[in-house]
Amino acid sequence: MTTTSSVGAERLARRMARGAAFLGTETAILCGAMSWVSERNLVAAISNAGGFGVIACGAMTPELLDAEIAATKALTAKPFGVNLITMHPQLMDLIAVCARHQVGHVVLAGGLPPAGSLDAIKASGAKVICFAPALALAKKLIRSGVDALVIEGMEAGGHIGPVSTSVLAQEMLPEIAEALPVFVAGGIGRGEAIAGYLDMGAAGVQLGTRFACATESIAHPNFKKAFFRASARDAVASVQIDPRLPVIPVRALKNAGSELFTAKQREVAQSLDEGVLAMAEAQLQIEHYWAGALRRAVVDGDVEHGSVMAGQSVGMVKTEEPVAVILATLMEEAAAALDKRAA
């Protein structure tokens, strides 16, 4: 390492110190929870390489999550987290599973934490990380006692909000970054962007798309090939067809599965009309649809009818690489960017 590059590396280490200390890792880089992808192999590989892996619980039962956490602990002694969906009907049971395994960080996604969930997580000694797609919500979550926030822009893959990462970061980091660690997510594919958000006050970053095609990812070869062929404009957001059915948009590669989701929305909306479904059950059906569609793509390799969830950074994913190489590349790019700013 040259003297010049060591300056960048030192600057990067200083900027990541708060986030890394919070996570208990070497680098303040989380892997976003991706259903069917963020399982024991990828999670353990990321944590072993110095990042922070996060198990995607998704629609898992408590029994399945119990087995997944145990299997991940068998592959790594490093810290990792578990992502839980707030609308899961067995949320409190899933929290109890995390507590039994002494999981150090629980990430809550999908809306405001229901009553009692934050207290239950904190009672086990775990840290709570929540998503905040707006400043008002971020401040509310801070008042409720969360330990860290992820602000994720619409460029991300999977469930997304309406505002871009760059705008959220400019609006929110100056207001909340001193209060608690804030991790920026959405559309991040290179280290230069990581350096930029750290300079703005972020404690770290979260990436998903960049890790989806890692060597350690169990995603089907067809799924990975779809990523390698795609450009940013191929990752499109789903369309909501009925304003009464508040479906959170999902970003994925455009395919026949996009039309299938439109048909599913019509089916659920009709059930609402007929009084067959309550709103909560309707939303749960949509979530189960996504879990199944994503499984078809990730596990079965049906990238035409399944859901190939990907962020707009997908155009920067060109080849299959080990997690350790991906992390090292991101860190080198970030350090080089900070080195240039120091010159």
N, C-alpha and C positions, 0 to 999 in steps of 0.2 A: 504493500500500500504506500502510495506517495504521500508526501507531507500535505499536498493540496487536498487529496481525497480524504485523508484522515481528518481534516478540518470539517469537511461535509459530514463525515460519519459521526464526529463528536457533536455537531449541531443537531443531527438527526436523533442521536441518543438522548440529548437534553430535552428535545421537543416531545419525544415519546416516553420520557421517564414516568410521567404521571399516569398515563394510560397503561404502560407495562406494569407498573407497581400495582395498579388496581386489578389487573387481570392475573398478575403473578407470572408473567411471561417475559421472554427476552425482547419481543417486539409488540407494539400496540396495534397489531393487525388481527382482527377477528375474521373468521369465515362465516358469512351469512348462512343461516339455517335453510337448507334446500331439501324439501321432502324427497325421500328415496335416495338422495345423493349424500346428504350430510349424515351418514351413518358411521358405525364404529371405525371402519378403515380410513376414511378421509379425515374424520375428526381426530383420530389418534395420530395420523401422519402430520397434520397441521400443528398439533400441540407438541409433538416430538421435534418438529423443525423450528420451534421457537415462536409460533403463532398461537392463536387461541381458537381451537375447534369448538363447534357448537352442534350438538345433536338436534336434529329436527324431529320433534315428537309428532307433530302433525295430528293425524287421526289415531295414533297408537293407543291401545288400551294400557292401563297401568302395568299389566303383566308383561306386555311387549316392551314398554319403556324400561322396566326393571331389568329385563334381559339385555337390552341394548346398552344401558349404562354399565352393567357388569362386564359385558364383552369389551366395551371401550376401555374400562379400567384395567383389563387384562393386557391391553396393547400399549398403554401409556401410563406413566406415573405423573405426568405433567397435568396442570390444570386444564379443564375444559368445562363448557357450560351446556345447559339444556334449554331449548326454545320450546315454550308452551303456548298454545293458542288459547286466548282468554275465553272464547266461546265454547271450548271443549266441555261437554256435559260432565266429565269426571275430573275437572281441573284440580279440585282439592285433593283428590286421590293421587293425581300425578305429582302434585307438590309434595305429598307425603312420601312418594317413591324417591324423589330427589333428596329429601331430607334423610331418609334411611341410608342412602349412599353417600351422604355428606357432600353432595354437589355444591361447589363453592359459588357458582353464579347461575341464576335462573333468568332467562330472557322471556319477557311476556310480550306477545305480539297479537295483533288483531283487534285492538280497541282498549278502552279504559279497563284497568284491572278490576274485577268484581270485588264486592265487599269481603273483607277477610283474607283475600289472597296475599296481599303484601305482608300482612302480619304473620301469616302462616309460613311464608318463605323466610322472613327475617328471624322467626323463632328458631329456625334450624341453623342460624348463623350465616346463611347464604346472602350474597349481594343480589339486588334486583336491578335488572337493566330493562328499560322500556323504550318503545318507539314513540317519537313525538313528531308528527307531520306538520305541526303548527306551533307558533310561539306561545299562544294562550294555553294550549294543552301541555306544552313543556313546563310552563310555570305551575300549572295545576299538579302535574306529576311530581315536581320538585317539592311542593308543599306537602304532598302525600307521603314523602319519605323515600322515593326511589333513590338508588345509589349512583346510577349512571343513565345516560340517554343515548339513543341512536337517532340521528336525524337523517332520514333517507329520502332522496329525491325520486322523481318520476322516471329517471333513466334506469332505475334498478329493474331486475327481473322479478317475476312473481307478483305478489300483491303490491300495488303502488298507490301513491297519493297524486295530487294534481300539480304539485310545484316542483321545479327543477332543483337539483342538489345545490348548484351554485347560488341560487337565490335564497334557499333555506339557510345555507351556511352564512351568507352575508347578514341575513336578518336575525338569526338566532344566536350564533356564536358570541357576538359582542354582548348579548344580554344574559347568557346563561353559562358560558364556559368557565367562569370563575367559581360558580356555585357547585359544580360537580363535573366529573369527566364526561365529555361529549364525544361520541364517535360519529364520523361522517360516512355516509354510504350512498351508493347510487351512481353508476356510470364510471366508477374508478377502475382503470385498467393498467395504469402505469405509475411509477414512483414519483414522477414530477407532480402529478395531481395530489398524491399523498403529502408531499412536501408543502404544497400550497395550502392545503387545509390545516396542516399542523401550524404553519405560520399564522393562520387566521385564528388560532386558539383551540383547535380540536386536540383532544388527548390521544386520538388514534383514528383508525378508519376500519370500515367493514367492507369486504369484497365477497361476492358469491360467484358471479359468472366467471371470473378469472380462475377459480379453483375447480369449476364443475368438470373440466376435462383433464384434470391432473391424472398422472399415472395411477395413483392410489384410488381414484374415484371408480366406483363400481358401475357407473353409467354405461349403458350398452354402447358398443362401437358405433352403431347407427346414430345414437344421440350425439356422440362426440363429433362424428363427421358432419352432422348438421350444423354444429357450432363452427367448425373450421371453414365451412362453405359460406357462412352467413356474414352479412355486413350490418352496420348499425341500423340501417333503415328496415331491415327484415324483422327486427324485434319490435312488435307493435302491441299496443294496449287493446284489451278487449272492450267491446262496446256494450253499454247498458241499454237495454231495449224498453224497460218499463220503469218509470220513475218511482213507482210504489215499491219496487224491489231494489233496495239499496245494495247493489252488488259492487264490492270493491274491485276496481279494474285490475287485471292481471296482464303483465307484459310477457309475451312469448313469441317465438318465431311463427310467422304467418303460415298456416297450412289448413287442411280440411278440418282439423280439430277446432279451428276458430268458428266455423259454421256450426259445428256440433254444439258448441257452447251457446250460441244464439238460440238454437232449438231447445236446449235445456232450460234456458231462461223463460222461453215461451211456455214450456210445460209447467214450470214452477209457478209462473204468474197465473196460469189458468187454475191451478190448484188453490191459489190464494183467492181467486175470484169465486170459486165454488165453495170456499170455506172448509176445504179438506185439510189445509195446512195453516198453522199459525205462522206469524212472521219469523219467529226465532227458528222454527223447524225448517222454514223455507230457506233461510240463510245457511243453516246447517247442511241442507241438501246440496246447495251450491258448493260448499266447502268439500263435501264428500265427492262431488263430481270432479273437482280439481285434483283431489288426491288420486282418484282412479285414473284420470286422464294423464296425469304426470307419471304415474306408475307405468302406464302403457308405453310411454316414450322412454323413460329412464331404464326400466327393468326389461320390458319386452322388446324394445327397439322399434316400436311403431311410431315413427316420427312424422307420419302423415296424418294419423287420426288421434294420436296422443297429444299431450301438451308439452311442447319443448320450451319450457320457461327459460328466458334469457334476458339479460339486461342489454342496454344499447352498447355496452363495452364489448359485446360479443365479437365485433370485428377485429378486436385486438387479440383474440384467442385463435392462434394459428396452428398450434401443434400440441401433442400430448407431452407433458413434462412432469417430472417428480415435484411434489409439493415443495421440497427443500430448494429446488432450483427456482421455482416461481417466487418464493419468499425472498431468496437471495437477490434475484433480479430486481424485484420491487425496491428492496432496501438500497441496492447499489444506485438505482435510478434516482431515488429520493435523496440520497447522500450527495450525488453529483449535482443535483439541482440546487441544493442548499450550499454546496461548495461554490457554485457560480455566483450565488447571491452574496457570498462573503467576500468575493474578489473585488 
